[in-house]
Amino acid sequence: MSLNLTILGCHSATPRVNAHPTSQYLEINNRHFLIDCGEGTQRQMRKYKIGFSKINHIFISHLHGDHFFGLIGLISTFGILNREKDLHIYGPKGIKEVTVLQLKLSKSWTKYNIVFHELSSNKSELIFEDDKVSVHTIPLSHRVYTNGYLFTEKPKLKKLHIENIKQYDEIDTCDYHNLKAGKDFTLSSGEVIPNLKLTIEPSKPKSFAFCSDTEYKPDIVPIIKDVDVLYHEATFLKDREDLCDKTKHSTAEQAASIASQANVGKLIIGHYSSRYNNINDFKNEAQTVFENVELAEAGKRYSIDSFPIQVLN
């Protein structure tokens, strides 16, 4: 499966017995990312069997406690586990200072390298890329500098249509790479065999957009257009939309409006305010605008390899 998402925490403000602050674990094209790290994240990772050694890149949306207070604990645990690999941390300017200060005052320096990638741009930018995945920022609007993150698979090579290839003795295994790359094949007679006849188009690259705390911000729509899955905060219902201006959060209806405008495949909402007792009300409100809505819940895991998305637990 090319894209799996595990919700480790999805509630706002203070953690409670059954309400954990924001954190998500994303597997995409054999890459493993941690998104936000609220208090207790490492305990949630243990609970849901997320391997600590898999995490080499952590993306922090903003410097509010319910999104990063678990980071220093996780960093320290990595040290106890004798980690040797570099750890890359992406987040707002200041993430290095606050982390290093805690390590300094507690005399808990790590033996592994921590590489900080501090962000300050108000425009979407590419912050990570390898041969399988790219990550862009999604500039958001909150009470402090905040980014969401867009994770996208790199386009895959074409698959070989072996039955058709067998019709041409001149095509050898050494030609397969060029065929996968989209090149036609020219026979010794000069006849050109179109690539479309010799290959099968790969599946569309998968994508996931994480939109952390933000007020309603429709100018992010072009950035997240047509993503397979969008996670968007929904702190309030529209009955308390007045609080959105003060706190710079969104309602479930506003999150659904963003999903509809961006033509996303599926919307996952979370970051529920503790003032509400029934989170199903968030789903009901969102579905008045956008049908394909899921409620984030700790321990819920989504497989996004095909539609409809499967909720594994």
C-alpha positions as a Markdown table, in Angstrom:
| # | Residue | x | y | z |
|---|---|---|---|---|
| 1 | Met | 0.0 | 0.0 | 0.0 |
| 2 | Ser | 1.5 | 3.3 | -1.0 |
| 3 | Leu | -0.1 | 5.6 | 1.6 |
| 4 | Asn | -1.3 | 4.9 | 5.1 |
| 5 | Leu | -2.2 | 7.4 | 7.8 |
| 6 | Thr | -2.5 | 6.7 | 11.5 |
| 7 | Ile | -4.1 | 9.2 | 13.8 |
| 8 | Leu | -2.2 | 9.3 | 17.1 |
| 9 | Gly | -4.1 | 12.3 | 18.5 |
| 10 | Cys | -6.7 | 14.7 | 17.2 |
| 11 | His | -8.1 | 16.9 | 20.0 |
| 12 | Ser | -7.4 | 20.5 | 20.8 |
| 13 | Ala | -6.0 | 22.2 | 23.9 |
| 14 | Thr | -5.2 | 20.1 | 27.0 |
| 15 | Pro | -4.9 | 16.3 | 26.9 |
| 16 | Arg | -7.4 | 14.2 | 28.7 |
| 17 | Val | -7.8 | 10.5 | 29.5 |
| 18 | Asn | -9.4 | 9.7 | 26.1 |
| 19 | Ala | -8.5 | 12.9 | 24.2 |
| 20 | His | -5.0 | 13.2 | 22.9 |
| 21 | Pro | -3.5 | 16.4 | 21.2 |
| 22 | Thr | -2.5 | 16.4 | 17.6 |
| 23 | Ser | -0.1 | 14.0 | 16.0 |
| 24 | Gln | -0.2 | 11.8 | 12.9 |
| 25 | Tyr | 2.0 | 9.1 | 11.4 |
| 26 | Leu | 2.2 | 9.0 | 7.6 |
| 27 | Glu | 3.6 | 6.2 | 5.5 |
| 28 | Ile | 3.9 | 7.3 | 1.8 |
| 29 | Asn | 5.7 | 5.4 | -0.8 |
| 30 | Asn | 7.9 | 3.6 | 1.8 |
| 31 | Arg | 8.8 | 6.9 | 3.5 |
| 32 | His | 7.8 | 7.5 | 7.2 |
| 33 | Phe | 6.9 | 10.9 | 8.6 |
| 34 | Leu | 5.6 | 12.2 | 11.9 |
| 35 | Ile | 3.3 | 15.2 | 11.7 |
| 36 | Asp | 3.0 | 17.3 | 14.8 |
| 37 | Cys | 4.0 | 15.9 | 18.2 |
| 38 | Gly | 1.6 | 16.9 | 20.9 |
| 39 | Glu | 2.1 | 15.8 | 24.5 |
| 40 | Gly | 2.1 | 12.0 | 24.9 |
| 41 | Thr | 2.9 | 11.3 | 21.2 |
| 42 | Gln | 5.5 | 8.7 | 22.0 |
| 43 | Arg | 3.1 | 6.8 | 24.2 |
| 44 | Gln | 0.6 | 6.8 | 21.4 |
| 45 | Met | 3.3 | 5.5 | 19.1 |
| 46 | Arg | 3.9 | 2.6 | 21.5 |
| 47 | Lys | 0.2 | 1.9 | 21.8 |
| 48 | Tyr | -0.3 | 1.7 | 18.0 |
| 49 | Lys | 3.0 | -0.1 | 17.3 |
| 50 | Ile | 4.7 | 2.7 | 15.3 |
| 51 | Gly | 8.4 | 1.9 | 15.1 |
| 52 | Phe | 10.6 | 4.6 | 16.6 |
| 53 | Ser | 13.5 | 3.8 | 14.3 |
| 54 | Lys | 11.4 | 4.5 | 11.2 |
| 55 | Ile | 11.0 | 8.2 | 12.0 |
| 56 | Asn | 13.7 | 10.3 | 10.4 |
| 57 | His | 11.6 | 13.4 | 9.6 |
| 58 | Ile | 9.2 | 15.3 | 11.9 |
| 59 | Phe | 7.0 | 18.1 | 10.7 |
| 60 | Ile | 5.8 | 20.6 | 13.3 |
| 61 | Ser | 3.0 | 23.0 | 12.1 |
| 62 | His | 3.4 | 25.7 | 14.8 |
| 63 | Leu | 4.7 | 26.3 | 18.3 |
| 64 | His | 1.5 | 25.9 | 20.3 |
| 65 | Gly | 1.9 | 23.2 | 23.0 |
| 66 | Asp | -0.8 | 20.9 | 21.8 |
| 67 | His | 1.2 | 20.5 | 18.6 |
| 68 | Phe | 4.8 | 20.1 | 19.8 |
| 69 | Phe | 5.1 | 19.6 | 23.6 |
| 70 | Gly | 5.8 | 15.9 | 23.0 |
| 71 | Leu | 8.8 | 16.6 | 20.8 |
| 72 | Ile | 11.5 | 16.9 | 23.5 |
| 73 | Gly | 10.3 | 13.7 | 25.1 |
| 74 | Leu | 10.5 | 11.8 | 21.9 |
| 75 | Ile | 14.0 | 13.3 | 21.1 |
| 76 | Ser | 15.2 | 12.1 | 24.6 |
| 77 | Thr | 13.7 | 8.6 | 24.1 |
| 78 | Phe | 15.5 | 8.3 | 20.8 |
| 79 | Gly | 18.7 | 9.0 | 22.7 |
| 80 | Ile | 17.9 | 6.3 | 25.3 |
| 81 | Leu | 17.4 | 3.9 | 22.4 |
| 82 | Asn | 20.9 | 4.6 | 21.2 |
| 83 | Arg | 19.7 | 6.2 | 18.0 |
| 84 | Glu | 22.5 | 6.9 | 15.5 |
| 85 | Lys | 20.7 | 8.2 | 12.4 |
| 86 | Asp | 20.2 | 12.0 | 11.8 |
| 87 | Leu | 16.8 | 13.3 | 12.8 |
| 88 | His | 15.4 | 16.1 | 10.6 |
| 89 | Ile | 12.9 | 18.5 | 12.2 |
| 90 | Tyr | 10.9 | 21.0 | 10.1 |
| 91 | Gly | 9.0 | 23.8 | 11.8 |
| 92 | Pro | 8.7 | 27.5 | 12.4 |
| 93 | Lys | 11.6 | 29.7 | 13.2 |
| 94 | Gly | 12.2 | 29.2 | 16.9 |
| 95 | Ile | 11.9 | 25.4 | 17.0 |
| 96 | Lys | 15.6 | 25.0 | 17.2 |
| 97 | Glu | 16.0 | 27.5 | 20.1 |
| 98 | Val | 13.3 | 26.0 | 22.2 |
| 99 | Thr | 14.5 | 22.4 | 21.6 |
| 100 | Val | 18.2 | 23.2 | 22.2 |
| 101 | Leu | 17.4 | 25.1 | 25.4 |
| 102 | Gln | 15.7 | 22.1 | 26.9 |
| 103 | Leu | 18.5 | 19.8 | 25.9 |
| 104 | Lys | 21.1 | 22.3 | 27.3 |
| 105 | Leu | 19.4 | 22.9 | 30.7 |
| 106 | Ser | 18.7 | 19.2 | 31.2 |
| 107 | Lys | 22.2 | 18.2 | 30.1 |
| 108 | Ser | 20.6 | 15.7 | 27.7 |
| 109 | Trp | 22.6 | 16.2 | 24.6 |
| 110 | Thr | 21.9 | 13.6 | 22.0 |
| 111 | Lys | 24.6 | 11.4 | 20.4 |
| 112 | Tyr | 22.8 | 11.6 | 17.1 |
| 113 | Asn | 22.6 | 14.7 | 14.9 |
| 114 | Ile | 19.4 | 16.8 | 14.9 |
| 115 | Val | 19.0 | 18.8 | 11.7 |
| 116 | Phe | 16.6 | 21.7 | 12.0 |
| 117 | His | 14.9 | 23.2 | 9.0 |
| 118 | Glu | 13.3 | 26.4 | 10.2 |
| 119 | Leu | 10.5 | 28.0 | 8.2 |
| 120 | Ser | 9.5 | 31.6 | 7.8 |
| 121 | Ser | 8.1 | 32.0 | 4.3 |
| 122 | Asn | 4.4 | 33.0 | 3.9 |
| 123 | Lys | 4.4 | 31.3 | 0.5 |
| 124 | Ser | 4.2 | 27.6 | -0.3 |
| 125 | Glu | 7.7 | 26.2 | -0.7 |
| 126 | Leu | 9.4 | 22.8 | -1.3 |
| 127 | Ile | 11.1 | 21.7 | 1.9 |
| 128 | Phe | 11.8 | 18.0 | 1.3 |
| 129 | Glu | 12.3 | 15.9 | -1.8 |
| 130 | Asp | 13.9 | 12.6 | -2.6 |
| 131 | Asp | 13.3 | 10.1 | -5.4 |
| 132 | Lys | 10.0 | 9.0 | -4.0 |
| 133 | Val | 8.2 | 11.9 | -2.2 |
| 134 | Ser | 8.1 | 15.6 | -2.1 |
| 135 | Val | 6.8 | 17.9 | 0.7 |
| 136 | His | 5.5 | 21.4 | 0.3 |
| 137 | Thr | 4.3 | 23.9 | 2.9 |
| 138 | Ile | 0.8 | 25.1 | 3.0 |
| 139 | Pro | 0.8 | 28.6 | 4.6 |
| 140 | Leu | -2.1 | 28.9 | 7.1 |
| 141 | Ser | -3.5 | 31.7 | 9.2 |
| 142 | His | -3.4 | 31.2 | 13.0 |
| 143 | Arg | -2.5 | 33.2 | 16.1 |
| 144 | Val | 1.2 | 32.3 | 15.5 |
| 145 | Tyr | 3.1 | 31.5 | 12.3 |
| 146 | Thr | 1.7 | 28.2 | 11.1 |
| 147 | Asn | 2.1 | 25.8 | 8.1 |
| 148 | Gly | 0.3 | 22.8 | 6.9 |
| 149 | Tyr | 2.1 | 20.2 | 4.8 |
| 150 | Leu | 1.4 | 18.6 | 1.4 |
| 151 | Phe | 2.9 | 15.2 | 0.9 |
| 152 | Thr | 3.0 | 13.9 | -2.7 |
| 153 | Glu | 4.4 | 10.7 | -4.3 |
| 154 | Lys | 6.7 | 11.1 | -7.2 |
| 155 | Pro | 5.3 | 9.8 | -10.5 |
| 156 | Lys | 6.1 | 6.1 | -10.9 |
| 157 | Leu | 7.6 | 4.5 | -14.0 |
| 158 | Lys | 5.3 | 2.8 | -16.4 |
| 159 | Lys | 4.6 | -1.0 | -16.1 |
| 160 | Leu | 5.7 | -3.4 | -18.8 |
| 161 | His | 3.0 | -5.0 | -21.0 |
| 162 | Ile | 4.8 | -8.3 | -21.2 |
| 163 | Glu | 2.3 | -10.1 | -23.5 |
| 164 | Asn | 2.7 | -7.4 | -26.1 |
| 165 | Ile | 6.5 | -7.2 | -25.7 |
| 166 | Lys | 6.8 | -10.9 | -26.4 |
| 167 | Gln | 5.5 | -10.3 | -29.9 |
| 168 | Tyr | 8.8 | -8.6 | -30.7 |
| 169 | Asp | 12.0 | -10.8 | -30.5 |
| 170 | Glu | 14.2 | -7.7 | -30.8 |
| 171 | Ile | 13.1 | -6.3 | -27.5 |
| 172 | Asp | 15.5 | -7.5 | -24.9 |
| 173 | Thr | 15.5 | -7.0 | -21.1 |
| 174 | Cys | 18.1 | -4.3 | -21.4 |
| 175 | Asp | 15.4 | -2.2 | -23.2 |
| 176 | Tyr | 13.0 | -2.4 | -20.4 |
| 177 | His | 14.2 | 0.7 | -18.6 |
| 178 | Asn | 13.7 | 2.9 | -21.7 |
| 179 | Leu | 10.2 | 1.5 | -22.1 |
| 180 | Lys | 9.3 | 2.2 | -18.5 |
| 181 | Ala | 10.6 | 5.7 | -19.0 |
| 182 | Gly | 8.1 | 6.2 | -21.9 |
| 183 | Lys | 10.3 | 5.7 | -25.0 |
| 184 | Asp | 9.1 | 4.1 | -28.1 |
| 185 | Phe | 11.0 | 1.1 | -29.6 |
| 186 | Thr | 12.4 | 1.1 | -33.1 |
| 187 | Leu | 12.8 | -2.2 | -34.9 |
| 188 | Ser | 15.7 | -2.9 | -37.2 |
| 189 | Ser | 13.3 | -2.5 | -40.1 |
| 190 | Gly | 12.7 | 1.1 | -39.0 |
| 191 | Glu | 9.2 | 0.4 | -37.8 |
| 192 | Val | 8.5 | 2.3 | -34.6 |
| 193 | Ile | 6.5 | 0.5 | -31.9 |
| 194 | Pro | 4.6 | 3.1 | -29.8 |
| 195 | Asn | 5.3 | 3.0 | -26.1 |
| 196 | Leu | 1.6 | 2.9 | -25.4 |
| 197 | Lys | 1.5 | -0.6 | -26.9 |
| 198 | Leu | 4.3 | -1.9 | -24.8 |
| 199 | Thr | 3.5 | -0.4 | -21.4 |
| 200 | Ile | 0.7 | 0.1 | -18.9 |
| 201 | Glu | 0.2 | 3.5 | -17.3 |
| 202 | Pro | 1.1 | 3.6 | -13.6 |
| 203 | Ser | -1.4 | 4.6 | -11.0 |
| 204 | Lys | -1.8 | 8.2 | -10.2 |
| 205 | Pro | 0.6 | 9.5 | -7.5 |
| 206 | Lys | -1.0 | 9.6 | -4.1 |
| 207 | Ser | -1.2 | 12.8 | -2.1 |
| 208 | Phe | -2.1 | 13.9 | 1.4 |
| 209 | Ala | -2.6 | 17.4 | 2.8 |
| 210 | Phe | -2.4 | 18.2 | 6.5 |
| 211 | Cys | -4.0 | 21.5 | 7.5 |
| 212 | Ser | -3.4 | 22.2 | 11.1 |
| 213 | Asp | -4.8 | 25.1 | 13.1 |
| 214 | Thr | -6.1 | 27.8 | 10.8 |
| 215 | Glu | -9.0 | 30.2 | 10.3 |
| 216 | Tyr | -11.0 | 29.7 | 7.1 |
| 217 | Lys | -8.4 | 30.4 | 4.3 |
| 218 | Pro | -9.7 | 29.7 | 0.8 |
| 219 | Asp | -6.5 | 30.8 | -0.9 |
| 220 | Ile | -4.9 | 27.4 | 0.1 |
| 221 | Val | -7.3 | 25.7 | -2.4 |
| 222 | Pro | -4.9 | 25.9 | -5.4 |
| 223 | Ile | -2.1 | 24.3 | -3.3 |
| 224 | Ile | -4.2 | 21.3 | -2.3 |
| 225 | Lys | -6.3 | 21.0 | -5.4 |
| 226 | Asp | -7.3 | 17.3 | -6.2 |
| 227 | Val | -5.4 | 15.7 | -3.3 |
| 228 | Asp | -6.5 | 12.2 | -2.4 |
| 229 | Val | -7.0 | 13.1 | 1.3 |
| 230 | Leu | -7.2 | 16.3 | 3.2 |
| 231 | Tyr | -7.0 | 16.6 | 7.0 |
| 232 | His | -8.4 | 19.9 | 8.1 |
| 233 | Glu | -8.9 | 21.2 | 11.6 |
| 234 | Ala | -12.6 | 21.7 | 12.7 |
| 235 | Thr | -12.4 | 23.1 | 16.2 |
| 236 | Phe | -15.9 | 24.5 | 16.3 |
| 237 | Leu | -19.4 | 24.0 | 14.9 |
| 238 | Lys | -21.0 | 26.9 | 13.2 |
| 239 | Asp | -23.0 | 27.7 | 16.4 |
| 240 | Arg | -19.7 | 29.2 | 17.7 |
| 241 | Glu | -18.4 | 30.6 | 14.5 |
| 242 | Asp | -17.9 | 33.8 | 16.5 |
| 243 | Leu | -15.0 | 32.2 | 18.3 |
| 244 | Cys | -13.2 | 31.5 | 15.0 |
| 245 | Asp | -12.3 | 35.2 | 14.5 |
| 246 | Lys | -10.9 | 35.4 | 18.1 |
| 247 | Thr | -9.0 | 32.1 | 18.1 |
| 248 | Lys | -8.3 | 31.8 | 14.4 |
| 249 | His | -9.8 | 28.3 | 14.1 |
| 250 | Ser | -12.3 | 26.8 | 11.6 |
| 251 | Thr | -15.7 | 25.2 | 11.8 |
| 252 | Ala | -16.6 | 21.8 | 10.4 |
| 253 | Glu | -18.6 | 23.6 | 7.7 |
| 254 | Gln | -15.7 | 25.7 | 6.7 |
| 255 | Ala | -13.4 | 22.7 | 6.6 |
| 256 | Ala | -15.9 | 21.0 | 4.3 |
| 257 | Ser | -16.1 | 24.1 | 2.1 |
| 258 | Ile | -12.3 | 24.0 | 1.6 |
| 259 | Ala | -12.6 | 20.3 | 0.7 |
| 260 | Ser | -15.3 | 21.0 | -1.8 |
| 261 | Gln | -13.5 | 23.9 | -3.5 |
| 262 | Ala | -10.3 | 21.8 | -3.7 |
| 263 | Asn | -12.1 | 18.8 | -5.1 |
| 264 | Val | -10.4 | 16.4 | -2.7 |
| 265 | Gly | -11.1 | 12.7 | -2.6 |
| 266 | Lys | -11.7 | 12.5 | 1.2 |
| 267 | Leu | -11.9 | 14.9 | 4.1 |
| 268 | Ile | -10.8 | 14.0 | 7.6 |
| 269 | Ile | -11.6 | 16.5 | 10.3 |
| 270 | Gly | -10.3 | 16.8 | 13.8 |
| 271 | His | -8.9 | 19.1 | 16.6 |
| 272 | Tyr | -12.3 | 19.1 | 18.3 |
| 273 | Ser | -13.0 | 21.6 | 21.0 |
| 274 | Ser | -13.7 | 20.0 | 24.4 |
| 275 | Arg | -16.9 | 22.1 | 24.7 |
| 276 | Tyr | -18.6 | 19.5 | 22.5 |
| 277 | Asn | -19.7 | 16.1 | 23.8 |
| 278 | Asn | -20.7 | 14.4 | 20.5 |
| 279 | Ile | -18.1 | 14.5 | 17.8 |
| 280 | Asn | -20.6 | 13.1 | 15.3 |
| 281 | Asp | -22.1 | 16.6 | 15.2 |
| 282 | Phe | -18.9 | 17.7 | 13.4 |
| 283 | Lys | -19.4 | 15.0 | 10.7 |
| 284 | Asn | -23.1 | 15.9 | 10.3 |
| 285 | Glu | -22.3 | 19.5 | 9.8 |
| 286 | Ala | -19.5 | 18.9 | 7.4 |
| 287 | Gln | -21.6 | 16.6 | 5.2 |
| 288 | Thr | -24.1 | 19.4 | 4.5 |
| 289 | Val | -21.3 | 20.8 | 2.3 |
| 290 | Phe | -19.1 | 17.8 | 1.4 |
| 291 | Glu | -20.2 | 14.2 | 1.5 |
| 292 | Asn | -16.9 | 12.2 | 1.9 |
| 293 | Val | -16.1 | 13.0 | 5.5 |
| 294 | Glu | -14.3 | 11.0 | 8.2 |
| 295 | Leu | -13.9 | 11.8 | 11.8 |
| 296 | Ala | -10.3 | 11.6 | 13.1 |
| 297 | Glu | -10.0 | 9.4 | 16.2 |
| 298 | Ala | -6.9 | 8.2 | 18.0 |
| 299 | Gly | -5.9 | 4.8 | 16.7 |
| 300 | Lys | -7.8 | 5.1 | 13.5 |
| 301 | Arg | -5.8 | 4.1 | 10.4 |
| 302 | Tyr | -6.6 | 4.8 | 6.8 |
| 303 | Ser | -5.3 | 2.9 | 3.8 |
| 304 | Ile | -5.3 | 5.2 | 0.8 |
| 305 | Asp | -4.1 | 2.8 | -1.9 |
| 306 | Ser | -7.5 | 2.8 | -3.6 |
| 307 | Phe | -11.0 | 4.2 | -3.3 |
| 308 | Pro | -13.0 | 4.1 | -1.2 |
| 309 | Ile | -10.5 | 4.7 | 1.6 |
| 310 | Gln | -10.4 | 1.8 | 4.0 |
| 311 | Val | -10.6 | 2.4 | 7.7 |
| 312 | Leu | -8.4 | -0.4 | 9.1 |
| 313 | Asn | -9.1 | 0.1 | 12.8 |
